[in-house]
Amino acid sequence: MVQRASSPPVGAADRQALDEAVLALRRQRPAEAGALAAAFLASHPQDPRAARILGQALLMQNRPREAIAALRRPSETAEDPALDILLARALDAVGETEAALGRLRRAIAHRPPLVEAFLELGGRLGKIGRADEGAAVLEEGLALCPDAAPLRIGLGYVHLQGGDRAKARAMFSEAHAAEPARHDALVALATVMALDGEHGAAADLYRRALQARPDDPMTRLNLAKCLLELGERDAGEGALRDVVRGAPHLLRSAIAALADPPRGRLFLRPSAAAAFLGVERGPGAAPVRA
């Protein structure tokens, strides 16, 4: 049995400090959040919430080894599957894949079940080429949480990673039928429709998804691809310009989309494609490789 050290009572000021740390994370200020959580843990070393905040802040700063050190002991002493999930992400980031999977298996054994744990393990198995194992994990999660739409959508993506579009489409269709306005279900079903060549139907679903989240750059990019496939060049190219204007990091994907369709454009230099999309590149800019 693990002997837990006693901590002083958590006062109002301490709770406020943790609330401020959570707010800092939401505002993408991980250094501030981590400092607040570390200060709290100095006097309350067993607090799982503070450990979660510190671990997440360190991961956001690409400091996985420090995150492992911060999370390992709290994850052993607290029955908190969210800590195991964060520790698994940190372990995976330093190449300890099997140790990460072990932590996630521990997380899915927690009761009541945590949907995020099943999603994390199933999705990770799918990404490393173990789609059958990933599907089994997500099916187990669905048996425990049959109304959890994220699990159904996650299972669809794992089937897609395994090359089974029919099963993927069935999962996405079920999720969409249950919640027609759900953003991730719309995007998922559109994705498999586009892969099956149903670009018009996919474009309609992407448009509906953008009604819910108009600033989602990946959905805008995928809509642009569908428009290009449909031969709507002006609309598709205009949509790509909107994408790179709001999300410059997607420039390479946008250039690739210009060249992919049968009626795509050919550019001799990626810099010419960037200029076509309205991206100004100064003399010190890094080269673009499509």
JOPERA-V296191 format. One line per field, one symbol per residue. psi: psi as a letter, one per 20 degrees, with the letter a starting at -180 (. if undefined). Layout:
psi->???
//
This chain:
psi->ppppqqqqqorhhghhghhhgghhghjlmhggghgghhhghhimijohghhgggggghhhjlmhhhgghhhgghhhipmohhghgghgggghhjjmghhghghhhhhiiqpqqoghgggggghghghjjlhgggghghhgghhhmijnhhgggghghghghjjnhghghgghhgghhhnhjpghhggghhghgghjjmhghgggghghhhhhnijohhhgghgggggghijmgggghhhhhhghghmhijgghgghhhigrhkrqpphphhhgghhjkoporhjqqqpo.
//
